[in-house]
């Protein structure tokens, strides 16, 4: 078995978190030039992705200390998970590459054909990866750890979404105000 599988899964998790940061920010800023806003959102997603990945990794390391045979079992689960996640990640990154390198019409096509639909199926892909990993798990503990790790990744986008509000430009200086909903009395 390859001990590099956890590193690959961690890289996929942090990359997914960065994309989640962008997705929760998209459409919430009324300014025309949003590059700085989106970069900050991606960094926010990446930061939370690093935090959750480190937390899950520490939990798994602790569990492996108490159960020495767990790590090889988790490698079996990781292989099954990667069979689901790698095709999805490859197509997503290819779509993002086309979006980043192309002109406006092709960017729109990449967004409509790949990036938009893949955003919708993301929870299903992660759930499928959890089921595949748990199905291949040699033991119950490995199956539970696999499902829990996938659950943490699924919870990342709602966590990033919490506290995000639409931002409206105030003036020409680039300042923004967070939009507050008013209640009719």
Residue frames as a rotation matrix with the C-alpha (Angstrom) as fourth column:
UNK 1
0.578 0.816 0.000 0.00
0.816 -0.578 0.000 0.00
0.000 0.000 -1.000 0.00
UNK 2
-0.252 -0.642 0.724 1.09
0.619 -0.682 -0.389 3.54
0.744 0.351 0.569 -0.62
UNK 3
-0.131 0.139 -0.982 1.42
0.940 -0.296 -0.168 5.76
-0.314 -0.945 -0.092 2.46
UNK 4
-0.967 -0.239 -0.092 1.20
0.191 -0.912 0.364 8.81
-0.171 0.335 0.927 0.14
UNK 5
-0.404 0.891 0.207 -2.55
0.670 0.135 0.730 8.30
0.622 0.434 -0.652 -0.24
UNK 6
0.263 0.533 -0.804 -3.40
0.928 -0.366 0.061 10.35
-0.262 -0.762 -0.592 2.89
UNK 7
-0.536 -0.514 -0.669 -1.32
0.288 -0.857 0.428 13.25
-0.794 0.037 0.607 1.54
UNK 8
-0.933 0.241 0.268 -3.19
0.240 -0.142 0.960 13.11
0.269 0.960 0.075 -1.77
UNK 9
-0.009 0.978 -0.207 -6.53
0.889 0.102 0.446 13.05
0.458 -0.181 -0.870 0.06
UNK 10
0.055 -0.035 -0.998 -5.42
0.741 -0.669 0.064 16.01
-0.670 -0.743 -0.011 2.19
UNK 11
-0.883 -0.406 -0.237 -4.47
0.130 -0.695 0.707 17.98
-0.452 0.593 0.666 -0.95
UNK 12
-0.631 0.732 0.256 -7.85
0.479 0.108 0.871 17.19
0.611 0.672 -0.419 -2.51
UNK 13
0.165 0.719 -0.675 -9.61
0.985 -0.085 0.150 18.28
0.050 -0.690 -0.722 0.70
UNK 14
-0.245 -0.323 -0.914 -7.79
0.457 -0.870 0.185 21.63
-0.855 -0.372 0.361 0.86
UNK 15
-0.994 -0.081 0.078 -8.34
0.104 -0.385 0.917 22.25
-0.044 0.919 0.391 -2.86
UNK 16
-0.299 0.954 0.007 -12.04
0.748 0.230 0.623 21.46
0.593 0.192 -0.782 -2.44
UNK 17
0.156 0.315 -0.936 -12.19
0.894 -0.447 -0.002 23.86
-0.419 -0.837 -0.351 0.53
UNK 18
-0.729 -0.467 -0.500 -10.63
0.201 -0.845 0.496 26.61
-0.654 0.262 0.709 -1.60
UNK 19
-0.837 0.499 0.225 -13.27
0.239 -0.038 0.970 26.07
0.493 0.866 -0.087 -4.28
UNK 20
0.023 0.863 -0.504 -15.94
0.961 0.119 0.249 26.14
0.275 -0.491 -0.827 -1.54
UNK 21
-0.278 -0.210 -0.937 -14.59
0.600 -0.800 0.001 29.50
-0.750 -0.562 0.348 -0.39
UNK 22
-0.988 -0.079 -0.132 -15.00
-0.059 -0.599 0.798 30.88
-0.142 0.797 0.588 -3.90
UNK 23
-0.588 0.808 0.022 -18.48
0.506 0.346 0.790 29.38
0.631 0.476 -0.613 -4.33
UNK 24
0.073 0.670 -0.739 -19.90
0.992 -0.127 -0.017 30.87
-0.106 -0.732 -0.673 -1.14
UNK 25
-0.408 -0.280 -0.869 -18.55
0.298 -0.940 0.163 34.29
-0.863 -0.192 0.467 -2.13
UNK 26
-0.930 0.002 0.368 -19.78
0.365 -0.121 0.923 34.20
0.047 0.993 0.112 -5.73
UNK 27
-0.243 0.882 0.404 -22.71
0.551 -0.218 0.806 36.50
0.799 0.418 -0.433 -6.36
UNK 28
0.405 0.405 -0.820 -22.48
0.914 -0.168 0.369 38.27
0.012 -0.899 -0.438 -3.00
UNK 29
-0.299 -0.578 -0.759 -20.51
0.485 -0.777 0.401 41.33
-0.822 -0.248 0.513 -4.05
UNK 30
0.682 0.718 0.139 -22.02
0.513 -0.334 -0.790 44.03
-0.522 0.610 -0.597 -6.24
UNK 31
0.195 -0.678 -0.709 -18.70
-0.458 -0.702 0.546 45.53
-0.867 0.218 -0.447 -7.36
UNK 32
0.868 0.062 -0.492 -17.56
-0.492 0.236 -0.838 45.01
0.064 0.970 0.235 -10.93
UNK 33
0.054 -0.934 -0.353 -13.94
-0.468 0.289 -0.835 44.25
0.882 0.210 -0.421 -10.07
UNK 34
0.801 0.426 0.421 -14.04
-0.574 0.347 0.742 41.42
0.170 -0.836 0.522 -7.56
UNK 35
0.339 -0.703 -0.625 -10.61
-0.055 0.648 -0.759 39.82
0.939 0.292 0.181 -7.90
UNK 36
-0.649 -0.614 0.450 -9.43
-0.457 -0.158 -0.875 40.85
0.608 -0.774 -0.178 -4.42
UNK 37
0.021 0.775 0.631 -12.74
-0.994 0.083 -0.068 39.78
-0.105 -0.626 0.773 -2.90
UNK 38
0.840 0.309 -0.446 -12.56
-0.416 0.895 -0.164 36.36
0.348 0.323 0.880 -4.55
UNK 39
-0.072 -0.937 -0.342 -8.90
-0.107 0.348 -0.931 35.88
0.992 -0.030 -0.126 -3.60
UNK 40
-0.606 -0.097 0.790 -9.79
-0.761 -0.221 -0.611 36.61
0.234 -0.970 0.060 0.02
UNK 41
0.450 0.851 0.270 -12.69
-0.883 0.469 -0.005 34.13
-0.131 -0.236 0.963 -0.17
UNK 42
0.639 -0.308 -0.705 -10.42
-0.166 0.839 -0.518 31.45
0.751 0.448 0.485 -1.62
UNK 43
-0.501 -0.855 0.134 -7.85
-0.275 0.010 -0.961 32.09
0.820 -0.519 -0.240 1.13
UNK 44
-0.241 0.514 0.823 -10.63
-0.969 -0.083 -0.232 31.85
-0.051 -0.854 0.519 3.73
UNK 45
0.802 0.555 -0.221 -11.74
-0.582 0.810 -0.079 28.51
0.135 0.192 0.972 2.29
UNK 46
0.273 -0.792 -0.546 -8.16
-0.049 0.556 -0.830 27.28
0.961 0.253 0.113 2.12
UNK 47
-0.566 -0.483 0.668 -7.53
-0.635 -0.262 -0.727 28.31
0.526 -0.836 -0.158 5.72
UNK 48
0.140 0.707 0.694 -10.57
-0.944 0.306 -0.121 26.46
-0.298 -0.638 0.710 6.99
UNK 49
0.824 0.098 -0.558 -9.69
-0.370 0.839 -0.399 23.51
0.430 0.535 0.727 4.77
UNK 50
-0.198 -0.962 -0.190 -6.20
-0.229 0.234 -0.945 23.35
0.953 -0.144 -0.267 6.26
UNK 51
-0.478 0.083 0.875 -7.70
-0.874 -0.151 -0.463 23.57
0.094 -0.985 0.144 9.76
UNK 52
0.540 0.780 0.316 -10.24
-0.799 0.594 -0.099 20.79
-0.265 -0.198 0.944 9.21
UNK 53
0.650 -0.375 -0.661 -7.72
-0.234 0.729 -0.644 18.60
0.723 0.573 0.386 7.37
UNK 54
-0.484 -0.851 0.202 -5.24
-0.425 0.027 -0.905 19.00
0.765 -0.524 -0.375 10.23
UNK 55
-0.220 0.499 0.838 -7.99
-0.959 0.045 -0.278 18.26
-0.177 -0.865 0.469 12.74
UNK 56
0.833 0.528 -0.168 -9.09
-0.554 0.804 -0.216 15.12
0.021 0.273 0.962 10.89
UNK 57
0.309 -0.810 -0.499 -5.45
-0.198 0.458 -0.866 14.08
0.930 0.367 -0.019 10.41
UNK 58
-0.586 -0.505 0.634 -4.73
-0.691 -0.097 -0.716 14.52
0.423 -0.857 -0.293 14.12
UNK 59
0.225 0.763 0.606 -7.83
-0.917 0.377 -0.134 12.50
-0.330 -0.525 0.784 14.99
UNK 60
0.866 0.055 -0.496 -6.80
-0.318 0.828 -0.462 9.71
0.385 0.558 0.735 12.65
UNK 61
-0.133 -0.984 -0.117 -3.22
-0.332 0.155 -0.930 9.76
0.934 -0.085 -0.347 13.98
UNK 62
-0.444 0.038 0.895 -4.57
-0.896 -0.031 -0.443 9.50
0.011 -0.999 0.048 17.53
UNK 63
0.639 0.743 0.200 -6.87
-0.727 0.668 -0.157 6.64
-0.250 -0.045 0.967 16.57
UNK 64
0.639 -0.466 -0.612 -3.97
-0.222 0.650 -0.727 4.83
0.736 0.601 0.312 14.89
UNK 65
-0.420 -0.786 0.453 -1.92
-0.690 -0.048 -0.722 5.13
0.590 -0.616 -0.522 18.08
UNK 66
-0.244 0.424 0.872 -4.58
-0.852 0.337 -0.402 3.22
-0.464 -0.841 0.279 19.99
UNK 67
0.676 0.469 0.568 -5.29
-0.099 0.822 -0.561 0.77
-0.730 0.323 0.602 17.18
UNK 68
-0.247 -0.943 -0.223 -2.03
-0.373 -0.120 0.920 -0.13
-0.894 0.310 -0.323 15.37
UNK 69
-0.620 0.022 0.784 -3.78
0.582 0.683 0.441 -2.12
-0.526 0.730 -0.436 12.62
UNK 70
0.369 0.878 -0.305 -6.04
0.443 -0.455 -0.773 0.79
-0.817 0.150 -0.557 11.69
UNK 71
-0.033 -0.421 -0.907 -3.67
-0.518 -0.769 0.375 2.64
-0.855 0.482 -0.193 9.35
UNK 72
-0.949 -0.305 0.077 -3.42
-0.095 0.512 0.853 -0.17
-0.300 0.803 -0.515 6.74
UNK 73
-0.301 0.920 0.251 -7.21
0.860 0.375 -0.345 -0.49
-0.412 0.112 -0.904 6.87
UNK 74
0.392 0.426 -0.815 -7.57
0.142 -0.904 -0.404 3.26
-0.909 0.042 -0.415 6.24
UNK 75
-0.580 -0.640 -0.503 -5.24
-0.465 -0.247 0.850 2.96
-0.669 0.727 -0.154 3.25
UNK 76
-0.776 0.417 0.474 -7.69
0.603 0.711 0.362 0.44
-0.187 0.567 -0.803 1.74
UNK 77
0.265 0.912 -0.313 -10.49
0.768 -0.396 -0.503 2.98
-0.583 -0.107 -0.805 2.33
UNK 78
0.032 -0.345 -0.938 -8.38
-0.229 -0.916 0.329 5.78
-0.973 0.204 -0.108 0.85
UNK 79
-0.921 -0.370 0.126 -7.87
0.007 0.307 0.952 3.81
-0.391 0.877 -0.280 -2.36
UNK 80
-0.356 0.871 0.337 -11.61
0.927 0.375 0.011 3.28
-0.117 0.317 -0.941 -2.72
UNK 81
0.391 0.472 -0.790 -12.29
0.446 -0.848 -0.286 6.96
-0.805 -0.240 -0.542 -2.05
UNK 82
-0.366 -0.638 -0.677 -9.76
-0.293 -0.611 0.735 8.05
-0.883 0.468 0.037 -4.65
UNK 83
-0.802 0.151 0.578 -11.45
0.557 0.540 0.631 5.93
-0.217 0.828 -0.517 -7.33
UNK 84
0.283 0.957 0.066 -14.48
0.951 -0.271 -0.151 8.19
-0.126 0.105 -0.986 -6.85
UNK 85
0.605 0.027 -0.796 -12.79
0.296 -0.935 0.193 11.53
-0.739 -0.353 -0.573 -6.19
UNK 86
-0.411 -0.903 -0.122 -9.96
0.229 -0.233 0.945 11.59
-0.882 0.361 0.303 -8.73
UNK 87
-0.485 0.260 0.835 -12.14
0.869 0.036 0.493 11.59
0.098 0.965 -0.243 -11.88
UNK 88
0.642 0.763 -0.074 -14.33
0.762 -0.626 0.167 14.33
0.081 -0.163 -0.983 -10.37
UNK 89
0.471 -0.537 -0.699 -11.30
0.222 -0.695 0.684 16.37
-0.854 -0.477 -0.209 -9.28
UNK 90
-0.573 -0.720 0.392 -9.57
0.538 0.031 0.843 15.94
-0.619 0.694 0.369 -12.65
UNK 91
-0.163 0.590 0.790 -12.59
0.925 -0.187 0.330 17.13
0.342 0.785 -0.516 -14.62
UNK 92
0.797 0.442 -0.411 -13.15
0.579 -0.753 0.312 20.03
-0.171 -0.487 -0.856 -12.20
UNK 93
0.127 -0.841 -0.525 -9.53
0.203 -0.496 0.844 21.17
-0.971 -0.214 0.108 -12.48
UNK 94
-0.635 -0.286 0.717 -9.66
0.735 0.060 0.675 20.84
-0.236 0.956 0.172 -16.27
UNK 95
0.328 0.840 0.432 -12.81
0.877 -0.441 0.190 22.98
0.349 0.317 -0.882 -16.33
UNK 96
0.762 -0.112 -0.638 -11.13
0.338 -0.772 0.539 25.52
-0.552 -0.626 -0.550 -14.06
UNK 97
-0.334 -0.942 0.039 -8.07
0.444 -0.121 0.888 25.53
-0.831 0.314 0.459 -16.32
UNK 98
-0.373 0.311 0.874 -10.23
0.893 -0.137 0.430 26.26
0.253 0.941 -0.226 -19.37
UNK 99
0.709 0.697 -0.106 -12.06
0.693 -0.661 0.290 28.95
0.132 -0.279 -0.951 -17.40
UNK 100
0.501 -0.573 -0.648 -8.79
0.299 -0.589 0.751 30.60
-0.812 -0.570 -0.124 -16.31
UNK 101
-0.491 -0.864 0.114 -7.06
0.350 -0.076 0.934 30.49
-0.798 0.498 0.339 -19.69
UNK 102
-0.405 0.381 0.831 -9.83
0.914 0.155 0.374 31.19
0.014 0.911 -0.411 -22.18
UNK 103
-0.922 0.193 0.335 -11.75
-0.102 -0.957 0.270 34.19
0.372 0.215 0.903 -23.40
UNK 104
-0.658 0.665 0.354 -15.17
-0.689 -0.341 -0.640 35.16
-0.305 -0.665 0.682 -22.08
UNK 105
0.219 0.810 -0.544 -17.29
-0.931 0.340 0.131 32.93
0.291 0.478 0.829 -24.34
UNK 106
-0.061 -0.321 -0.945 -15.28
-0.090 0.945 -0.315 29.80
0.994 0.066 -0.087 -23.55
UNK 107
-0.948 -0.237 0.213 -15.26
-0.203 -0.064 -0.977 30.74
0.245 -0.969 0.013 -19.84
UNK 108
-0.226 0.951 0.211 -19.03
-0.958 -0.177 -0.227 30.83
-0.179 -0.253 0.951 -19.90
UNK 109
0.360 0.316 -0.878 -19.11
-0.600 0.799 0.041 27.44
0.714 0.512 0.477 -21.60
UNK 110
-0.548 -0.638 -0.540 -16.76
0.056 0.617 -0.785 25.97
0.834 -0.461 -0.303 -18.97
UNK 111
-0.865 0.262 0.428 -18.92
-0.496 -0.319 -0.808 27.40
-0.075 -0.911 0.406 -16.19
UNK 112
0.059 0.993 -0.100 -22.18
-0.995 0.050 -0.091 26.13
-0.085 0.105 0.991 -17.66
UNK 113
0.446 0.118 -0.887 -20.98
-0.511 0.847 -0.145 22.69
0.734 0.518 0.439 -18.77
UNK 114
-0.112 -0.614 -0.781 -18.51
0.364 0.706 -0.607 21.75
0.925 -0.352 0.144 -16.01
UNK 115
-0.885 -0.451 0.113 -18.19
0.064 -0.359 -0.931 24.06
0.461 -0.817 0.347 -13.03
UNK 116
-0.376 0.824 0.423 -21.88
-0.890 -0.449 0.083 24.71
0.259 -0.345 0.902 -12.40
UNK 117
0.553 0.637 -0.537 -23.09
-0.482 0.770 0.418 21.11
0.680 0.028 0.733 -12.60
UNK 118
-0.111 -0.671 -0.733 -20.08
0.378 0.654 -0.656 19.85
0.919 -0.350 0.181 -10.65
UNK 119
-0.812 -0.056 0.582 -20.95
-0.450 -0.575 -0.683 22.26
0.372 -0.816 0.442 -7.85
UNK 120
0.140 0.973 0.181 -24.39
-0.948 0.079 0.307 20.67
0.285 -0.215 0.934 -7.68
UNK 121
0.702 0.165 -0.693 -23.11
-0.148 0.985 0.085 17.10
0.696 0.043 0.716 -7.59
UNK 122
-0.283 -0.914 0.290 -20.26
-0.519 -0.108 -0.848 17.77
0.806 -0.391 -0.444 -5.10
UNK 123
-0.150 0.222 0.964 -22.21
-0.966 0.174 -0.190 16.53
-0.210 -0.960 0.188 -2.04
UNK 124
0.853 0.520 0.043 -23.25
-0.490 0.826 -0.278 13.39
-0.180 0.217 0.960 -3.92
UNK 125
0.451 -0.777 -0.438 -19.68
-0.224 0.377 -0.899 12.70
0.864 0.504 -0.004 -5.03
UNK 126
-0.484 -0.641 0.596 -18.38
-0.731 -0.080 -0.678 13.03
0.482 -0.764 -0.430 -1.46
UNK 127
0.195 0.633 0.749 -21.22
-0.881 0.449 -0.151 10.84
-0.432 -0.630 0.645 -0.15
UNK 128
0.913 0.095 -0.397 -20.46
-0.315 0.782 -0.538 8.25
0.260 0.616 0.744 -2.84
UNK 129
-0.025 -0.993 -0.117 -16.78
-0.392 0.117 -0.912 8.35
0.919 0.023 -0.393 -1.86
UNK 130
-0.359 -0.048 0.932 -17.76
-0.933 0.036 -0.358 7.79
-0.016 -0.998 -0.057 1.78
UNK 131
0.666 0.675 0.317 -19.93
-0.644 0.735 -0.213 4.80
-0.377 -0.062 0.924 0.83
UNK 132
0.719 -0.461 -0.520 -17.17
-0.222 0.557 -0.800 3.35
0.659 0.691 0.298 -1.40
UNK 133
-0.320 -0.898 0.301 -14.58
-0.592 -0.058 -0.804 3.77
0.740 -0.435 -0.513 1.34
UNK 134
-0.173 0.337 0.925 -16.83
-0.933 0.245 -0.264 2.30
-0.315 -0.909 0.272 4.01
UNK 135
0.826 0.535 -0.180 -17.81
-0.562 0.750 -0.349 -0.59
-0.052 0.389 0.920 1.72
UNK 136
0.495 -0.730 -0.472 -14.17
-0.092 0.496 -0.863 -1.54
0.864 0.471 0.178 1.12
UNK 137
0.076 -0.487 0.870 -13.18
-0.927 -0.355 -0.117 -1.02
0.366 -0.798 -0.478 4.76
UNK 138
-0.367 -0.293 -0.883 -11.69
-0.076 0.955 -0.286 -4.15
0.927 -0.038 -0.373 6.31
UNK 139
-0.654 0.127 -0.746 -13.03
0.738 0.323 -0.592 -3.18
0.166 -0.938 -0.305 9.73
UNK 140
0.398 0.916 -0.048 -15.83
0.887 -0.371 0.276 -1.21
0.235 -0.152 -0.960 11.36
UNK 141
0.299 -0.342 -0.891 -13.51
0.513 -0.730 0.452 1.41
-0.805 -0.592 -0.043 12.85
UNK 142
-0.780 -0.620 0.088 -11.99
0.370 -0.343 0.863 2.17
-0.505 0.706 0.497 9.44
UNK 143
-0.356 0.741 0.569 -15.48
0.823 -0.040 0.567 2.48
0.443 0.670 -0.596 7.95
UNK 144
0.591 0.614 -0.524 -16.58
0.800 -0.531 0.280 4.89
-0.106 -0.584 -0.805 10.70
UNK 145
-0.104 -0.719 -0.687 -13.43
0.376 -0.668 0.642 7.01
-0.921 -0.192 0.340 10.37
UNK 146
-0.826 -0.193 0.530 -13.94
0.555 -0.109 0.825 7.16
-0.102 0.975 0.197 6.59
UNK 147
0.061 0.944 0.326 -17.55
0.867 -0.212 0.452 8.28
0.495 0.255 -0.830 6.88
UNK 148
0.562 0.111 -0.820 -16.67
0.671 -0.641 0.373 10.83
-0.484 -0.760 -0.435 9.58
UNK 149
-0.483 -0.819 -0.310 -13.84
0.399 -0.521 0.754 12.34
-0.779 0.241 0.578 7.51
UNK 150
-0.712 0.300 0.634 -16.13
0.623 -0.144 0.768 12.67
0.322 0.943 -0.084 4.48
UNK 151
0.376 0.897 -0.234 -18.80
0.896 -0.288 0.337 14.20
0.235 -0.336 -0.912 6.73
UNK 152
0.126 -0.430 -0.894 -16.36
0.528 -0.734 0.427 16.85
-0.840 -0.526 0.135 7.90
UNK 153
-0.869 -0.470 0.152 -15.59
0.356 -0.383 0.853 17.71
-0.342 0.795 0.500 4.28
UNK 154
-0.292 0.853 0.433 -19.30
0.792 -0.037 0.609 17.97
0.535 0.521 -0.665 3.51
UNK 155
0.514 0.522 -0.681 -19.79
0.842 -0.459 0.284 20.33
-0.164 -0.719 -0.675 6.48
UNK 156
-0.475 -0.832 -0.288 -17.10
0.745 -0.554 0.371 22.70
-0.468 -0.038 0.883 5.24
UNK 157
-0.695 0.208 0.688 -19.24
0.471 -0.591 0.655 24.60
0.543 0.779 0.313 2.71
UNK 158
0.471 0.882 0.023 -22.10
0.547 -0.313 0.776 25.34
0.692 -0.353 -0.630 5.15
UNK 159
0.355 -0.434 -0.828 -19.47
0.837 -0.248 0.488 26.46
-0.417 -0.866 0.275 7.70
UNK 160
-0.756 -0.640 0.137 -17.98
0.620 -0.632 0.465 28.84
-0.212 0.436 0.874 5.12
UNK 161
-0.355 0.722 0.594 -21.45
0.516 -0.379 0.768 30.01
0.780 0.579 -0.238 4.17
UNK 162
0.446 0.515 -0.732 -22.29
0.891 -0.177 0.418 30.97
0.086 -0.839 -0.538 7.76
UNK 163
0.154 -0.337 -0.929 -21.85
0.516 -0.774 0.366 34.67
-0.843 -0.536 0.055 8.24
UNK 164
-0.837 -0.415 0.358 -21.57
0.511 -0.355 0.783 35.54
-0.198 0.838 0.508 4.56
UNK 165
0.203 0.882 -0.425 -23.82
0.443 -0.470 -0.764 38.41
-0.873 -0.033 -0.486 3.50
UNK 166
0.465 -0.012 0.885 -24.30
0.854 -0.257 -0.452 40.24
0.233 0.966 -0.110 0.22
UNK 167
-0.232 -0.614 -0.754 -21.94
0.654 -0.673 0.347 43.20
-0.720 -0.413 0.557 -0.04
UNK 168
0.690 0.516 0.507 -23.01
0.723 -0.510 -0.466 46.44
0.019 0.688 -0.725 -1.66
UNK 169
-0.379 -0.871 0.312 -20.56
0.838 -0.467 -0.284 49.13
0.393 0.154 0.907 -2.81
UNK 170
0.210 0.396 -0.894 -20.73
0.784 -0.615 -0.088 52.40
-0.584 -0.682 -0.439 -0.81
UNK 171
0.712 -0.033 -0.701 -18.80
-0.266 -0.937 -0.226 54.81
-0.650 0.348 -0.676 -2.93
UNK 172
0.858 -0.403 -0.318 -16.01
-0.333 0.035 -0.942 55.17
0.391 0.915 -0.104 -5.43
UNK 173
0.108 -0.894 0.435 -13.32
-0.990 -0.135 -0.033 54.28
0.088 -0.427 -0.900 -2.91
UNK 174
-0.315 -0.206 -0.927 -14.06
-0.359 0.929 -0.085 50.55
0.879 0.306 -0.366 -3.08
UNK 175
-0.838 0.081 0.540 -15.58
-0.523 0.162 -0.837 50.40
-0.155 -0.983 -0.093 0.40
UNK 176
-0.465 0.730 -0.501 -18.36
0.001 0.566 0.824 47.94
0.885 0.383 -0.264 0.99
UNK 177
-0.458 0.445 0.770 -21.18
-0.889 -0.196 -0.415 47.58
-0.033 -0.874 0.485 3.45
UNK 178
-0.974 0.224 -0.027 -22.65
0.225 0.974 -0.012 44.30
0.023 -0.018 -1.000 4.57
UNK 179
-0.485 0.869 0.095 -26.30
-0.413 -0.323 0.851 44.22
0.771 0.374 0.516 3.61
UNK 180
-0.955 0.278 0.105 -28.71
0.010 0.386 -0.923 43.85
-0.297 -0.880 -0.371 6.53
UNK 181
-0.526 0.846 0.089 -32.23
0.515 0.234 0.825 42.67
0.676 0.480 -0.559 5.92
UNK 182
-0.875 0.318 0.365 -34.84
-0.474 -0.713 -0.517 44.96
0.096 -0.625 0.774 7.39
UNK 183
-0.718 0.675 -0.168 -38.00
0.694 0.712 -0.108 43.72
0.047 -0.194 -0.980 8.99
UNK 184
-0.475 0.656 0.586 -41.31
-0.112 -0.706 0.699 45.45
0.873 0.267 0.409 8.41
UNK 185
-0.983 0.139 -0.121 -43.03
0.136 0.107 -0.985 46.32
-0.124 -0.984 -0.124 11.70
